[in-house]
Amino acid sequence: MMPFFRAAPFAIALLAVPALAANPATSDNAGQSSQTAQPAPKKAKEKKVCVSETSMGSRFATKICRTQSEWDQIRAQDREGIEDSRGEGRDR
């Protein structure tokens, strides 16, 4: 029973810390109006494209979801790897 009484004040203190951090009222921000602080513009969400891929040696397909720009970047890296292995684009 004694360890509980020793740990209780620490647990209460840990619960109070997020409450104090949630209200960061400082003297620097007190004079500014709420109109000057504008949130950063949100990026337009890209549509996710899901592909089922079967790895070699397995009969089970795994579903991989990425954005179209991520798929394009992966294809470009794969293309560069193939070109490097073939020796294309090298000076002879």
Helices and strands as residue ranges (DSSP letters): H 2-21, H 27-30, E 48-54, E 61-67, H 68-86
